[in-house]
Amino acid sequence: MTYEPEQTGEDLTPQGEHSYRPMVSSEHAETLRRWHDYLYQDLKQNREQHISYLGRKFVVPEQVYPPVPITELLSNALLDEVKPSDRVLDMGTGSGVNAILAASISTDVVGVDINRYAIECARSNAELNGVSSRTNFFQSDVFNAVEGAFDLMIFNPPFRWYAPRDLLERSIADENYASLTRFMMEAGAHLTAYGRIIILFGTTGDIEYLYSLIERTGYQLDVLSTRELANEDVTFTYHVFRLVRR
């Protein structure tokens, strides 16, 4: 299925700076704030976890966001998408889940994260799953330390636009969508001519803003998979998108 986003009214300056304004209703924004604060407090209770995920084992320390059930939507799409010949970039790799899954097929996978604990975690998990020779993990703020071009990029970005209170919350909060905006504006410089981006996003964030970025950066958008999750009286919808150059 192909989605053609509508033109929207956010401001992206020619210099690449952006002035983000929420594109959700104030009522929905309040719902998201409550949902986010609940999730954050739950995250703060985390201790080291030993997780079985899509047939693989992961150890996730308390400073790193663990894989959650909705993440499988992206991971399964990744396994369908990645090719043995692909050079792969996992942006915001976290515990290394998607980089390690990609490395079960590709021999050249790079995972980056701004969280230094995530990089240590991802390296350990790659060794645990027998793919350390196929993976390279290092700290980077979006593309700051990334070199070269990739055939496939994976991104599970923070969904909310709030200022994070600590490093752990940064995995789910991206102040004014600065990182998401940078990713969309800069990805093309690191994407091969026929490269693809697969990205997970949902209505637990400002999905209309993502659509506006896709429109502005000129990618064709295909919906690979969709899932709805009910939370009390609200149903949230999540999509995995594939982006390619037009």
N, C-alpha and C positions, 0 to 999 in steps of 0.2 A: 504494500500500500504506500502511495506517495502522498505527502502532505505539502500543500503550498501555503506557507504562512502569509498572513495579511500584513500590510504595512502598519507600523505602530509609531508611537510618538516619542520614544526615548531619545535622548541627546547623546551622540557620540561626536566629540570634537575631531577636527582633522588631525590633531596631534595624538589621537588615540586615547586621550583622557575621556572619562565618561561621567555624566551626572545622572546617577540612577534614581528613578522614581518608581515606587511600587506600581505594578500594573494589575494588582488584585484589588478587590473591594476591601474597604476598611473592616468589614465584618469577617471576611476570610483572613485578612491579615491578623486580626485578633485571635482567630482560631489557630492559625499557624504559630503564633507566639506562645500560646498555651501548650500546644503540642511540642514545640521545640524545648521549652523549659522543662517539661516533664521528661523528655528524652535526655536532656543534658543531665538532670539530676540522677537519672537511671545510669547513665554512663559513668558518673562520678563514683558509683558504687562498685564498678568493675574491679576485679582482681585478675591476676594471670589466668587465662583460659586456655584449655586444650580442646580444640574444635575439630570435628570431622566435617568436611565440606566437599561435596561432589567427589567422594571417594578418596580424598587426600587429608592428611593431618596437618594442623597448624597450631602453633603456640603463639598466643597473643598477649603481650604484657598490658598492664593497666594503662599505660600512656598511649596506647594505640587503639584506634577504633576497630572493633572486630567485624568480620563479615556477618550480615544479617540475612534473614530469608529472602527479602526483596532483591538482594544483591545477586541471587541466583539467576534472575531475569537477564542481567547483563552477562554473567559468566557463561550461561548456556548459549547466548547469542555469540559471544566471543568464540566458543569452541566450534560453532558452525561457520564462523567467518574466517578464522585464521588459517593461513596456508603455510606449508613447510618453507617456502621461499620468502616469506614476509620478514622484514625487519620491523619489530614491534616496539611501541612505546606505551607503557602503562603510566599515565599521568595521575599523581596522587595515589601511589601504589598501596599505601597503608601496610597491612600485614603481608603484602605480596601475593595475595590470592590470585588476581587475574594475570599478573606476570607469570606466575608459576603454572597456571593453566595454559597460558599461551605457549610456554616453553615445553609443554608436552607435545607440541606439534612443530613450532618454530625453533631454530637453533640460535637465534639472535634477538634477545628480548632485553629491553632496558626498562627499569622501573625507577621513578623519581618521586620524591615527597619532600615537603618542607620540614616535616617532623623527623628529627634525627633518630628518635627511638623507632620510628617506623622503618627506617632504612636498616637498622640493626636487626629488627624483627624479620623483615623480608629476606635478608641474607640468610638468617638462620633457618627460615622456613624453606628456602630454596634448597639448602643443603639437606634438610630433613626429607624433602621430596625428591632428591636425586637429580635436580636440574641446575645446580650451581654453576656448572660449566657453560650453560646456555643463557645465563642471566647476568646482568650487571645492574647494581642498585647504587644510587648516589643521591645526595641531598640537592634539591633545586627548588627555587621559587618559580613555579610554572616553567618557562623555557630558559631561565637565566643560565643554567649550567648544561643545557642540552645541546649537543652538536649533531650535525648530519640530518639526513632525511629518513622518513619511515614510511613503510607501506601500509601500516595499520597502527592507529592510535586508539587507546582505550581510556575513557574518562568517566569516573563516577564522582562528580563534583559535589561540594557542599550545596545543599538545597536551599538554605535560607540566607538572607542578605544581612544578618545581624553582625555586630562587632563581637568576635569571640572573646571570652573571658580568660581563656587559657589555651595551651597548645592542643589539648584533647578536643576542646570545643571547635577548634579550627577545622576539624575533619567534617563538621556538619554546618559550620557558619562561615560565610565569606562576605566580609563587610562591603556593602554596596555592590556585591558581585564583581569585585575588582579582579579576582583570579579567573572567574568564568569569562569575563570580558576579555582579559588578556589572552586566555587560551584561544578563544574564538578569533581574535584579531591576529594572533601570531602563528596559529597552527599551520597555515598555508605555507609559511617559509620553511617548515620542517616536514612537509608532506610530499611524497613523490607524485609524479604526474597522475598516476592512476591510484593514488592512495585513498584509504578510507578511514573515517573516524566513526567509532561507535560510542555512544554516550547514553547514560541512564539519567532520566530526570522525571519528575512527577509533580502533581498538583500540591504536594507538601512544600513546594517552592513556587516561585513566580515563573511558571512555565511560559507565560506570554513574553516575558523578557528574553528567555532563551530563543523563542521563535523569532523575535525581532533581531537578535544577533545573527541568527542563521540567515535571515533575509538580507541583512546588511553585508554579510561577508560572502554572499553569493553561492552558498552550497545548495545542492539538491538534497532534500530530506526524504528518507524512506523510513517508515515505521516497521521495525523488525518484530517487535512483540509488545504486548500490553498486558497489564494486570491491574485489577482493582482490589483494594483492601479497605474494609469497613472499620472505622474507629468510632465507637459510640454512635452518634447520629450523623457522622460525616463519612463519605466514601472518597478515598483518594485514588487517583489513577496514575500509574507509572508506565512509562514507555522506554523502550530501547530504540534509539534512532541511529541510522547509518547516514553519514554525511559524505558526499563526494563532490568533486568539482563539477560545475555545470559544463 
